[in-house]
Amino acid sequence: MEKSTQCVSVPWKYLEFLCGNQYPCHSRGVSESTVQKAVEKSKFNILSNFYVIGILEQWDDTLNLFERMLPDIFTGVQAVWHSPRLQEKRKSTKSVGQTKMNNASRLYFQTGPLRYEYDVYSFARALFNKRMEKLGVPKTPSSH
């Protein structure tokens, strides 16, 4: 609402993490068409170069999918995640007094400064959920 510099001109961009280091992957100070190419390359890389990408907002689903896809590594991961020791550690490192983002702010970022990142995120999340469905991994009740 106050148009803070960090909100209007977001200093961090995530496209580079999935796109790479070569053209067109640097999304700062470039044309709209170049950023669109970076989005498409990111989506291509997600399909071609990543075995699976988890979704933080669907953490339990992510662990279940990882366990199904990589059982040698992730078998029993839910028991570890929900163990009292790990949950106590999680609680002790959680942000205190954190304010949830309201819907107006979320929409502003999704359609404004982070619209390209949100496009790639939506693509990755849809792919994740399609993979869960295809492998018959049930969604946890707390999932979005």
PAKOLKOL-336230 format. One record per atom (N, C-alpha, C): x, z, y; chain; residue number from 0. Coordinates in steps of 0.02 Angstrom, whole numbers. Last residue first. Layout:
REM residues N
x: X&z: Z&y: Y&cadena: A&num: NUM
...
This chain:
REM residues 144
x: -161&z: -7&y: -1364&cadena: A&num: 143
x: -200&z: -41&y: -1312&cadena: A&num: 143
x: -231&z: -104&y: -1340&cadena: A&num: 143
x: -168&z: 123&y: -1488&cadena: A&num: 142
x: -142&z: 60&y: -1461&cadena: A&num: 142
x: -190&z: 31&y: -1409&cadena: A&num: 142
x: -216&z: 233&y: -1554&cadena: A&num: 141
x: -195&z: 243&y: -1485&cadena: A&num: 141
x: -169&z: 179&y: -1452&cadena: A&num: 141
x: -241&z: 190&y: -1687&cadena: A&num: 140
x: -297&z: 202&y: -1641&cadena: A&num: 140
x: -277&z: 209&y: -1568&cadena: A&num: 140
x: -133&z: 55&y: -1735&cadena: A&num: 139
x: -146&z: 127&y: -1730&cadena: A&num: 139
x: -201&z: 139&y: -1679&cadena: A&num: 139
x: -175&z: -87&y: -1832&cadena: A&num: 138
x: -159&z: -57&y: -1766&cadena: A&num: 138
x: -175&z: 17&y: -1768&cadena: A&num: 138
x: -100&z: -130&y: -1989&cadena: A&num: 137
x: -157&z: -106&y: -1949&cadena: A&num: 137
x: -134&z: -76&y: -1883&cadena: A&num: 137
x: -28&z: -275&y: -2037&cadena: A&num: 136
x: -10&z: -209&y: -2013&cadena: A&num: 136
x: -67&z: -184&y: -1969&cadena: A&num: 136
x: -34&z: -404&y: -2089&cadena: A&num: 135
x: -82&z: -354&y: -2111&cadena: A&num: 135
x: -63&z: -283&y: -2092&cadena: A&num: 135
x: 41&z: -505&y: -2042&cadena: A&num: 134
x: 72&z: -464&y: -2094&cadena: A&num: 134
x: 27&z: -408&y: -2118&cadena: A&num: 134
x: -45&z: -555&y: -1944&cadena: A&num: 133
x: -25&z: -598&y: -1999&cadena: A&num: 133
x: 4&z: -559&y: -2057&cadena: A&num: 133
x: -52&z: -445&y: -1855&cadena: A&num: 132
x: -112&z: -468&y: -1890&cadena: A&num: 132
x: -93&z: -509&y: -1952&cadena: A&num: 132
x: 80&z: -440&y: -1810&cadena: A&num: 131
x: 50&z: -382&y: -1843&cadena: A&num: 131
x: -9&z: -404&y: -1885&cadena: A&num: 131
x: 88&z: -566&y: -1749&cadena: A&num: 130
x: 130&z: -552&y: -1807&cadena: A&num: 130
x: 103&z: -492&y: -1846&cadena: A&num: 130
x: 0&z: -547&y: -1644&cadena: A&num: 129
x: -15&z: -599&y: -1694&cadena: A&num: 129
x: 25&z: -586&y: -1758&cadena: A&num: 129
x: 70&z: -449&y: -1574&cadena: A&num: 128
x: 5&z: -432&y: -1604&cadena: A&num: 128
x: -17&z: -484&y: -1656&cadena: A&num: 128
x: 185&z: -524&y: -1536&cadena: A&num: 127
x: 191&z: -461&y: -1574&cadena: A&num: 127
x: 125&z: -446&y: -1610&cadena: A&num: 127
x: 126&z: -624&y: -1458&cadena: A&num: 126
x: 163&z: -642&y: -1518&cadena: A&num: 126
x: 169&z: -581&y: -1565&cadena: A&num: 126
x: 78&z: -544&y: -1354&cadena: A&num: 125
x: 31&z: -584&y: -1394&cadena: A&num: 125
x: 64&z: -603&y: -1460&cadena: A&num: 125
x: 200&z: -495&y: -1304&cadena: A&num: 124
x: 150&z: -448&y: -1331&cadena: A&num: 124
x: 99&z: -485&y: -1375&cadena: A&num: 124
x: 262&z: -611&y: -1258&cadena: A&num: 123
x: 294&z: -571&y: -1311&cadena: A&num: 123
x: 244&z: -524&y: -1344&cadena: A&num: 123
x: 168&z: -649&y: -1159&cadena: A&num: 122
x: 185&z: -694&y: -1214&cadena: A&num: 122
x: 214&z: -654&y: -1273&cadena: A&num: 122
x: 176&z: -541&y: -1073&cadena: A&num: 121
x: 112&z: -557&y: -1105&cadena: A&num: 121
x: 122&z: -602&y: -1166&cadena: A&num: 121
x: 312&z: -553&y: -1033&cadena: A&num: 120
x: 288&z: -494&y: -1069&cadena: A&num: 120
x: 223&z: -508&y: -1106&cadena: A&num: 120
x: 305&z: -674&y: -963&cadena: A&num: 119
x: 347&z: -670&y: -1023&cadena: A&num: 119
x: 326&z: -610&y: -1065&cadena: A&num: 119
x: 218&z: -633&y: -860&cadena: A&num: 118
x: 202&z: -692&y: -901&cadena: A&num: 118
x: 241&z: -688&y: -967&cadena: A&num: 118
x: 290&z: -531&y: -801&cadena: A&num: 117
x: 228&z: -515&y: -836&cadena: A&num: 117
x: 206&z: -573&y: -881&cadena: A&num: 117
x: 394&z: -603&y: -745&cadena: A&num: 116
x: 409&z: -555&y: -797&cadena: A&num: 116
x: 346&z: -538&y: -837&cadena: A&num: 116
x: 316&z: -671&y: -651&cadena: A&num: 115
x: 352&z: -709&y: -703&cadena: A&num: 115
x: 371&z: -663&y: -761&cadena: A&num: 115
x: 263&z: -568&y: -570&cadena: A&num: 114
x: 218&z: -614&y: -606&cadena: A&num: 114
x: 254&z: -652&y: -661&cadena: A&num: 114
x: 313&z: -468&y: -490&cadena: A&num: 113
x: 334&z: -470&y: -561&cadena: A&num: 113
x: 292&z: -518&y: -602&cadena: A&num: 113
x: 258&z: -489&y: -360&cadena: A&num: 112
x: 331&z: -487&y: -371&cadena: A&num: 112
x: 354&z: -491&y: -444&cadena: A&num: 112
x: 103&z: -535&y: -416&cadena: A&num: 111
x: 149&z: -543&y: -360&cadena: A&num: 111
x: 221&z: -541&y: -381&cadena: A&num: 111
x: 27&z: -503&y: -521&cadena: A&num: 110
x: 12&z: -568&y: -489&cadena: A&num: 110
x: 59&z: -582&y: -431&cadena: A&num: 110
x: 78&z: -381&y: -562&cadena: A&num: 109
x: 65&z: -433&y: -612&cadena: A&num: 109
x: 54&z: -501&y: -581&cadena: A&num: 109
x: 79&z: -306&y: -443&cadena: A&num: 108
x: 142&z: -325&y: -474&cadena: A&num: 108
x: 133&z: -382&y: -524&cadena: A&num: 108
x: -62&z: -298&y: -418&cadena: A&num: 107
x: -15&z: -324&y: -367&cadena: A&num: 107
x: 50&z: -347&y: -400&cadena: A&num: 107
x: -108&z: -235&y: -534&cadena: A&num: 106
x: -128&z: -304&y: -521&cadena: A&num: 106
x: -81&z: -336&y: -469&cadena: A&num: 106
x: -50&z: -108&y: -513&cadena: A&num: 105
x: -33&z: -147&y: -573&cadena: A&num: 105
x: -49&z: -222&y: -561&cadena: A&num: 105
x: -117&z: -69&y: -396&cadena: A&num: 104
x: -44&z: -79&y: -396&cadena: A&num: 104
x: -22&z: -122&y: -454&cadena: A&num: 104
x: -247&z: -61&y: -448&cadena: A&num: 103
x: -232&z: -106&y: -391&cadena: A&num: 103
x: -157&z: -120&y: -387&cadena: A&num: 103
x: -238&z: 37&y: -548&cadena: A&num: 102
x: -253&z: -33&y: -566&cadena: A&num: 102
x: -237&z: -82&y: -510&cadena: A&num: 102
x: -95&z: 148&y: -526&cadena: A&num: 101
x: -166&z: 131&y: -523&cadena: A&num: 101
x: -176&z: 57&y: -535&cadena: A&num: 101
x: 22&z: 226&y: -631&cadena: A&num: 100
x: 8&z: 171&y: -585&cadena: A&num: 100
x: -66&z: 156&y: -585&cadena: A&num: 100
x: 35&z: 404&y: -639&cadena: A&num: 99
x: 18&z: 340&y: -670&cadena: A&num: 99
x: 4&z: 287&y: -617&cadena: A&num: 99
x: 168&z: 503&y: -592&cadena: A&num: 98
x: 103&z: 478&y: -572&cadena: A&num: 98
x: 91&z: 411&y: -605&cadena: A&num: 98
x: 251&z: 642&y: -661&cadena: A&num: 97
x: 246&z: 570&y: -656&cadena: A&num: 97
x: 174&z: 550&y: -638&cadena: A&num: 97
x: 291&z: 772&y: -678&cadena: A&num: 96
x: 254&z: 755&y: -619&cadena: A&num: 96
x: 246&z: 680&y: -608&cadena: A&num: 96
x: 438&z: 730&y: -766&cadena: A&num: 95
x: 392&z: 783&y: -745&cadena: A&num: 95
x: 356&z: 760&y: -682&cadena: A&num: 95
x: 477&z: 627&y: -902&cadena: A&num: 94
x: 473&z: 634&y: -829&cadena: A&num: 94
x: 420&z: 687&y: -812&cadena: A&num: 94
x: 548&z: 701&y: -1048&cadena: A&num: 93
x: 494&z: 664&y: -1015&cadena: A&num: 93
x: 496&z: 676&y: -939&cadena: A&num: 93
x: 633&z: 777&y: -1121&cadena: A&num: 92
x: 663&z: 725&y: -1079&cadena: A&num: 92
x: 611&z: 683&y: -1042&cadena: A&num: 92
x: 558&z: 864&y: -1195&cadena: A&num: 91
x: 607&z: 893&y: -1148&cadena: A&num: 91
x: 639&z: 841&y: -1103&cadena: A&num: 91
x: 483&z: 781&y: -1278&cadena: A&num: 90
x: 449&z: 819&y: -1226&cadena: A&num: 90
x: 498&z: 844&y: -1173&cadena: A&num: 90
x: 586&z: 736&y: -1363&cadena: A&num: 89
x: 549&z: 689&y: -1321&cadena: A&num: 89
x: 515&z: 725&y: -1263&cadena: A&num: 89
x: 618&z: 855&y: -1427&cadena: A&num: 88
x: 669&z: 821&y: -1386&cadena: A&num: 88
x: 635&z: 772&y: -1338&cadena: A&num: 88
x: 497&z: 874&y: -1494&cadena: A&num: 87
x: 521&z: 925&y: -1447&cadena: A&num: 87
x: 573&z: 894&y: -1400&cadena: A&num: 87
x: 496&z: 762&y: -1577&cadena: A&num: 86
x: 444&z: 769&y: -1525&cadena: A&num: 86
x: 464&z: 822&y: -1473&cadena: A&num: 86
x: 605&z: 790&y: -1661&cadena: A&num: 85
x: 607&z: 732&y: -1616&cadena: A&num: 85
x: 555&z: 738&y: -1560&cadena: A&num: 85
x: 556&z: 909&y: -1724&cadena: A&num: 84
x: 620&z: 908&y: -1688&cadena: A&num: 84
x: 623&z: 850&y: -1639&cadena: A&num: 84
x: 434&z: 870&y: -1787&cadena: A&num: 83
x: 435&z: 920&y: -1732&cadena: A&num: 83
x: 500&z: 917&y: -1691&cadena: A&num: 83
x: 414&z: 694&y: -1814&cadena: A&num: 82
x: 442&z: 759&y: -1834&cadena: A&num: 82
x: 444&z: 807&y: -1774&cadena: A&num: 82
x: 375&z: 568&y: -1784&cadena: A&num: 81
x: 326&z: 621&y: -1774&cadena: A&num: 81
x: 351&z: 690&y: -1795&cadena: A&num: 81
x: 490&z: 494&y: -1819&cadena: A&num: 80
x: 463&z: 492&y: -1751&cadena: A&num: 80
x: 417&z: 551&y: -1737&cadena: A&num: 80
x: 497&z: 519&y: -1958&cadena: A&num: 79
x: 551&z: 541&y: -1912&cadena: A&num: 79
x: 525&z: 546&y: -1841&cadena: A&num: 79
x: 381&z: 459&y: -2000&cadena: A&num: 78
x: 392&z: 530&y: -2014&cadena: A&num: 78
x: 446&z: 558&y: -1969&cadena: A&num: 78
x: 405&z: 327&y: -1960&cadena: A&num: 77
x: 350&z: 365&y: -1929&cadena: A&num: 77
x: 359&z: 440&y: -1941&cadena: A&num: 77
x: 510&z: 284&y: -2043&cadena: A&num: 76
x: 523&z: 295&y: -1971&cadena: A&num: 76
x: 467&z: 335&y: -1937&cadena: A&num: 76
x: 507&z: 251&y: -2176&cadena: A&num: 75
x: 500&z: 322&y: -2158&cadena: A&num: 75
x: 508&z: 336&y: -2084&cadena: A&num: 75
x: 609&z: 112&y: -2161&cadena: A&num: 74
x: 565&z: 149&y: -2205&cadena: A&num: 74
x: 566&z: 223&y: -2186&cadena: A&num: 74
x: 698&z: 36&y: -2082&cadena: A&num: 73
x: 646&z: 75&y: -2049&cadena: A&num: 73
x: 599&z: 113&y: -2095&cadena: A&num: 73
x: 792&z: -33&y: -2162&cadena: A&num: 72
x: 815&z: 6&y: -2104&cadena: A&num: 72
x: 762&z: 56&y: -2081&cadena: A&num: 72
x: 724&z: -95&y: -2262&cadena: A&num: 71
x: 787&z: -63&y: -2279&cadena: A&num: 71
x: 813&z: -18&y: -2223&cadena: A&num: 71
x: 613&z: -155&y: -2197&cadena: A&num: 70
x: 604&z: -93&y: -2235&cadena: A&num: 70
x: 670&z: -58&y: -2252&cadena: A&num: 70
x: 572&z: -241&y: -2084&cadena: A&num: 69
x: 641&z: -220&y: -2098&cadena: A&num: 69
x: 641&z: -154&y: -2137&cadena: A&num: 69
x: 435&z: -263&y: -2076&cadena: A&num: 68
x: 480&z: -320&y: -2074&cadena: A&num: 68
x: 552&z: -303&y: -2095&cadena: A&num: 68
x: 378&z: -134&y: -2087&cadena: A&num: 67
x: 355&z: -188&y: -2131&cadena: A&num: 67
x: 407&z: -245&y: -2134&cadena: A&num: 67
x: 445&z: -67&y: -1986&cadena: A&num: 66
x: 450&z: -42&y: -2054&cadena: A&num: 66
x: 429&z: -96&y: -2104&cadena: A&num: 66
x: 405&z: -141&y: -1875&cadena: A&num: 65
x: 476&z: -140&y: -1894&cadena: A&num: 65
x: 485&z: -117&y: -1967&cadena: A&num: 65
x: 269&z: -106&y: -1877&cadena: A&num: 64
x: 289&z: -176&y: -1888&cadena: A&num: 64
x: 363&z: -180&y: -1909&cadena: A&num: 64
x: 278&z: 32&y: -1850&cadena: A&num: 63
x: 246&z: 8&y: -1912&cadena: A&num: 63
x: 266&z: -64&y: -1928&cadena: A&num: 63
x: 340&z: 31&y: -1724&cadena: A&num: 62
x: 373&z: 62&y: -1780&cadena: A&num: 62
x: 344&z: 38&y: -1847&cadena: A&num: 62
x: 238&z: -36&y: -1653&cadena: A&num: 61
x: 306&z: -64&y: -1657&cadena: A&num: 61
x: 343&z: -35&y: -1717&cadena: A&num: 61
x: 133&z: 54&y: -1662&cadena: A&num: 60
x: 126&z: -12&y: -1693&cadena: A&num: 60
x: 195&z: -44&y: -1702&cadena: A&num: 60
x: 189&z: 156&y: -1585&cadena: A&num: 59
x: 176&z: 168&y: -1656&cadena: A&num: 59
x: 167&z: 102&y: -1694&cadena: A&num: 59
x: 198&z: 85&y: -1459&cadena: A&num: 58
x: 257&z: 112&y: -1493&cadena: A&num: 58
x: 245&z: 124&y: -1568&cadena: A&num: 58
x: 143&z: -3&y: -1364&cadena: A&num: 57
x: 117&z: 0&y: -1432&cadena: A&num: 57
x: 172&z: 28&y: -1477&cadena: A&num: 57
x: 219&z: -3&y: -1253&cadena: A&num: 56
x: 151&z: 23&y: -1246&cadena: A&num: 56
x: 115&z: 28&y: -1313&cadena: A&num: 56
x: 333&z: -70&y: -1303&cadena: A&num: 55
x: 336&z: 1&y: -1288&cadena: A&num: 55
x: 266&z: 32&y: -1284&cadena: A&num: 55
x: 345&z: -178&y: -1431&cadena: A&num: 54
x: 308&z: -168&y: -1369&cadena: A&num: 54
x: 304&z: -92&y: -1357&cadena: A&num: 54
x: 484&z: -271&y: -1503&cadena: A&num: 53
x: 433&z: -219&y: -1502&cadena: A&num: 53
x: 402&z: -213&y: -1433&cadena: A&num: 53
x: 519&z: -423&y: -1571&cadena: A&num: 52
x: 524&z: -385&y: -1510&cadena: A&num: 52
x: 467&z: -335&y: -1511&cadena: A&num: 52
x: 613&z: -498&y: -1701&cadena: A&num: 51
x: 553&z: -464&y: -1680&cadena: A&num: 51
x: 568&z: -427&y: -1615&cadena: A&num: 51
x: 716&z: -591&y: -1698&cadena: A&num: 50
x: 679&z: -582&y: -1760&cadena: A&num: 50
x: 612&z: -549&y: -1744&cadena: A&num: 50
x: 752&z: -711&y: -1578&cadena: A&num: 49
x: 738&z: -641&y: -1590&cadena: A&num: 49
x: 696&z: -635&y: -1653&cadena: A&num: 49
x: 766&z: -847&y: -1555&cadena: A&num: 48
x: 826&z: -807&y: -1562&cadena: A&num: 48
x: 814&z: -732&y: -1576&cadena: A&num: 48
x: 644&z: -918&y: -1543&cadena: A&num: 47
x: 700&z: -946&y: -1581&cadena: A&num: 47
x: 755&z: -898&y: -1597&cadena: A&num: 47
x: 550&z: -849&y: -1466&cadena: A&num: 46
x: 529&z: -882&y: -1528&cadena: A&num: 46
x: 588&z: -900&y: -1573&cadena: A&num: 46
x: 630&z: -808&y: -1360&cadena: A&num: 45
x: 592&z: -758&y: -1398&cadena: A&num: 45
x: 572&z: -787&y: -1466&cadena: A&num: 45
x: 673&z: -933&y: -1312&cadena: A&num: 44
x: 721&z: -887&y: -1342&cadena: A&num: 44
x: 686&z: -833&y: -1384&cadena: A&num: 44
x: 552&z: -981&y: -1259&cadena: A&num: 43
x: 586&z: -1018&y: -1313&cadena: A&num: 43
x: 634&z: -971&y: -1350&cadena: A&num: 43
x: 534&z: -887&y: -1158&cadena: A&num: 42
x: 485&z: -892&y: -1213&cadena: A&num: 42
x: 515&z: -928&y: -1273&cadena: A&num: 42
x: 646&z: -917&y: -1080&cadena: A&num: 41
x: 638&z: -850&y: -1108&cadena: A&num: 41
x: 589&z: -852&y: -1166&cadena: A&num: 41
x: 615&z: -1048&y: -1043&cadena: A&num: 40
x: 674&z: -1036&y: -1085&cadena: A&num: 40
x: 670&z: -967&y: -1116&cadena: A&num: 40
x: 502&z: -1021&y: -962&cadena: A&num: 39
x: 495&z: -1062&y: -1022&cadena: A&num: 39
x: 554&z: -1052&y: -1070&cadena: A&num: 39
x: 565&z: -946&y: -860&cadena: A&num: 38
x: 510&z: -918&y: -900&cadena: A&num: 38
x: 503&z: -956&y: -966&cadena: A&num: 38
x: 652&z: -1042&y: -810&cadena: A&num: 37
x: 679&z: -980&y: -839&cadena: A&num: 37
x: 627&z: -946&y: -883&cadena: A&num: 37
x: 562&z: -1132&y: -757&cadena: A&num: 36
x: 605&z: -1153&y: -812&cadena: A&num: 36
x: 635&z: -1093&y: -847&cadena: A&num: 36
x: 512&z: -1051&y: -654&cadena: A&num: 35
x: 467&z: -1073&y: -708&cadena: A&num: 35
x: 507&z: -1096&y: -769&cadena: A&num: 35
x: 626&z: -1045&y: -576&cadena: A&num: 34
x: 603&z: -984&y: -608&cadena: A&num: 34
x: 555&z: -1001&y: -665&cadena: A&num: 34
x: 628&z: -1178&y: -534&cadena: A&num: 33
x: 684&z: -1152&y: -574&cadena: A&num: 33
x: 664&z: -1088&y: -610&cadena: A&num: 33
x: 513&z: -1186&y: -458&cadena: A&num: 32
x: 517&z: -1226&y: -519&cadena: A&num: 32
x: 575&z: -1203&y: -564&cadena: A&num: 32
x: 545&z: -1099&y: -352&cadena: A&num: 31
x: 489&z: -1083&y: -397&cadena: A&num: 31
x: 495&z: -1122&y: -462&cadena: A&num: 31
x: 724&z: -1083&y: -328&cadena: A&num: 30
x: 658&z: -1113&y: -317&cadena: A&num: 30
x: 607&z: -1091&y: -369&cadena: A&num: 30
x: 808&z: -924&y: -308&cadena: A&num: 29
x: 803&z: -993&y: -330&cadena: A&num: 29
x: 732&z: -1019&y: -320&cadena: A&num: 29
x: 832&z: -786&y: -289&cadena: A&num: 28
x: 849&z: -834&y: -237&cadena: A&num: 28
x: 848&z: -907&y: -258&cadena: A&num: 28
x: 847&z: -748&y: -457&cadena: A&num: 27
x: 851&z: -723&y: -388&cadena: A&num: 27
x: 871&z: -779&y: -341&cadena: A&num: 27
x: 853&z: -785&y: -590&cadena: A&num: 26
x: 789&z: -794&y: -554&cadena: A&num: 26
x: 790&z: -767&y: -483&cadena: A&num: 26
x: 949&z: -872&y: -694&cadena: A&num: 25
x: 956&z: -826&y: -638&cadena: A&num: 25
x: 896&z: -836&y: -591&cadena: A&num: 25
x: 925&z: -974&y: -790&cadena: A&num: 24
x: 907&z: -904&y: -804&cadena: A&num: 24
x: 915&z: -855&y: -746&cadena: A&num: 24
x: 932&z: -1110&y: -819&cadena: A&num: 23
x: 900&z: -1088&y: -757&cadena: A&num: 23
x: 886&z: -1013&y: -755&cadena: A&num: 23
x: 1104&z: -1082&y: -818&cadena: A&num: 22
x: 1047&z: -1111&y: -783&cadena: A&num: 22
x: 992&z: -1123&y: -833&cadena: A&num: 22
x: 1149&z: -937&y: -922&cadena: A&num: 21
x: 1158&z: -1005&y: -896&cadena: A&num: 21
x: 1097&z: -1026&y: -854&cadena: A&num: 21
x: 1120&z: -819&y: -982&cadena: A&num: 20
x: 1164&z: -818&y: -924&cadena: A&num: 20
x: 1174&z: -886&y: -891&cadena: A&num: 20
x: 949&z: -780&y: -1033&cadena: A&num: 19
x: 1020&z: -793&y: -1044&cadena: A&num: 19
x: 1059&z: -793&y: -979&cadena: A&num: 19
x: 815&z: -734&y: -1057&cadena: A&num: 18
x: 831&z: -803&y: -1043&cadena: A&num: 18
x: 904&z: -820&y: -1059&cadena: A&num: 18
x: 807&z: -599&y: -1072&cadena: A&num: 17
x: 781&z: -641&y: -1126&cadena: A&num: 17
x: 799&z: -714&y: -1117&cadena: A&num: 17
x: 870&z: -552&y: -958&cadena: A&num: 16
x: 883&z: -520&y: -1023&cadena: A&num: 16
x: 860&z: -563&y: -1081&cadena: A&num: 16
x: 820&z: -624&y: -850&cadena: A&num: 15
x: 888&z: -638&y: -872&cadena: A&num: 15
x: 902&z: -608&y: -942&cadena: A&num: 15
x: 695&z: -566&y: -823&cadena: A&num: 14
x: 699&z: -631&y: -856&cadena: A&num: 14
x: 768&z: -644&y: -885&cadena: A&num: 14
x: 692&z: -450&y: -750&cadena: A&num: 13
x: 703&z: -445&y: -822&cadena: A&num: 13
x: 710&z: -512&y: -857&cadena: A&num: 13
x: 758&z: -384&y: -601&cadena: A&num: 12
x: 722&z: -439&y: -634&cadena: A&num: 12
x: 740&z: -437&y: -708&cadena: A&num: 12
x: 754&z: -274&y: -467&cadena: A&num: 11
x: 771&z: -285&y: -537&cadena: A&num: 11
x: 727&z: -340&y: -565&cadena: A&num: 11
x: 705&z: -265&y: -337&cadena: A&num: 10
x: 777&z: -275&y: -347&cadena: A&num: 10
x: 797&z: -289&y: -419&cadena: A&num: 10
x: 567&z: -345&y: -268&cadena: A&num: 9
x: 590&z: -304&y: -324&cadena: A&num: 9
x: 664&z: -317&y: -338&cadena: A&num: 9
x: 501&z: -341&y: -130&cadena: A&num: 8
x: 558&z: -381&y: -154&cadena: A&num: 8
x: 593&z: -340&y: -208&cadena: A&num: 8
x: 398&z: -248&y: -131&cadena: A&num: 7
x: 385&z: -317&y: -108&cadena: A&num: 7
x: 439&z: -364&y: -133&cadena: A&num: 7
x: 453&z: -131&y: -178&cadena: A&num: 6
x: 392&z: -156&y: -209&cadena: A&num: 6
x: 380&z: -229&y: -191&cadena: A&num: 6
x: 563&z: -103&y: -100&cadena: A&num: 5
x: 572&z: -107&y: -172&cadena: A&num: 5
x: 511&z: -135&y: -208&cadena: A&num: 5
x: 501&z: -95&y: 26&cadena: A&num: 4
x: 547&z: -150&y: 11&cadena: A&num: 4
x: 556&z: -158&y: -64&cadena: A&num: 4
x: 328&z: -55&y: 28&cadena: A&num: 3
x: 397&z: -33&y: 22&cadena: A&num: 3
x: 440&z: -92&y: 1&cadena: A&num: 3
x: 193&z: -67&y: 69&cadena: A&num: 2
x: 237&z: -126&y: 65&cadena: A&num: 2
x: 311&z: -105&y: 68&cadena: A&num: 2
x: 102&z: 31&y: 58&cadena: A&num: 1
x: 146&z: 35&y: 116&cadena: A&num: 1
x: 195&z: -23&y: 119&cadena: A&num: 1
x: 41&z: 0&y: -60&cadena: A&num: 0
x: 0&z: 0&y: 0&cadena: A&num: 0
x: 43&z: 0&y: 63&cadena: A&num: 0
